[in-house]
Structure formats: structure tokens, C-alpha cells
């Protein structure tokens, strides 16, 4: 069951628990400079080479009302024990959680506001893996749409767990990290009409990282 918390969201990077998420957010802030979102052409991943295997790009699929893994790093694929590129990024989630994730992702591409998602995976060996997903808006190379530049970071070392697949996924929380655009930002102007009013933290009852 979803619980809405109307507490004002903080802009502080302190909401990000995983060091990889914090490194990714700082990189995104640096390359976007005075813009609401950077261009994909600005992604010089050599600056964050340590976390490249955890990175991904999600693409909005308007036809099927979902998001696809446009690209998924090797560590993210290893976490799920499957090749994710070109697959449905919302596959496997229950209806309520799927809608919650879609709303969070929609805010990234329509309002250019980052999102933070925490969730738990259960393996076929009944192991629990908590993880954090940070989703950041980037301007596509063609300049016509926005993608989600993301990182998925597990809170435990999965290298020695020896499982073969994921049997259950549980959403713990979603949060939008609201950033203030500068006056005259052309990207924000192009999205005029999209809501930029901050929402609260959405919690799944009983969920935890």
C-alpha cells in the first residue's frame, strides 16, 4: 500500500545512500552546468570509469506505455542475471509498483527532475539484495526527446552469491530530487506546461532497502 508523505523534499545529495549514486549525481550536476539537463553528447564516462558497469540509459516507449533499457551496463545485467538491453525496464513489477515507477520516470523526462528509487530483489536462493536506482534526465543526441541516464547500485557485494535469477522484486520508496532551473532555460521552456511542483516521498508499506 502506498503512503504519501508531504514532507518537503530536500535537494541535498544526502538522500543518496550509495557512493556510486553520489558520484553519478555529482557528475551529472557538473556536466549539465547551467542547463536543466545535459546532452548525451556531453557524457564523458572516463570521468566516472569506476561506476560505468552500473550505468544505464532508459528510453520512454510511448506505444507500450513503459520504459526500455536502451543500454544496460554489465554489472546491472549481472545483478538481474540477464541481458537487459532492449527489454522492458518495468517487467516483473506488480501493477501498483509498476505505476509508481512509471510516474517517477515520467517526471524525469517531462519535468527534467531526477528520481531516486530504492528496492529489494529476492534471488532463487532466497537471498535479499537491496539496491538504489538514480535516474537523471539527459537530452537525446537528436535533440527531440529526453532519456533517463541512470545507475543501479546494490548495497551488498553480489559477486559471491551464486544465484541464477531474481524471483521477486519489492519497491521500497521513490523520491524526486527537485532542482531549480535558471531563468530562461531553453529546455525548461520547451517543456512549458509540464508540472514542476514537488511531490512527496512515496513509501511502500513495510519496504526497506
ABEGO torsion letter per residue (X at the ends): XBBBBABBBBABAAABABAAAAAAAAAAAAAAEABABBBAAABBAAAAAAAAAABBBBBBBAAAGBBBBABBBAAAAAAAGBBABGBBAABGBBAAAAAAAAAAAAAAAAAGBBBBBBBBBBBAAGBBBBBBBBBBBBBBAAGABBBBBBBBBBABBAAAAGBABBABBBBABBBBBBBBBBBGBAAAAAABGBBABBBBBBBBBGBBX
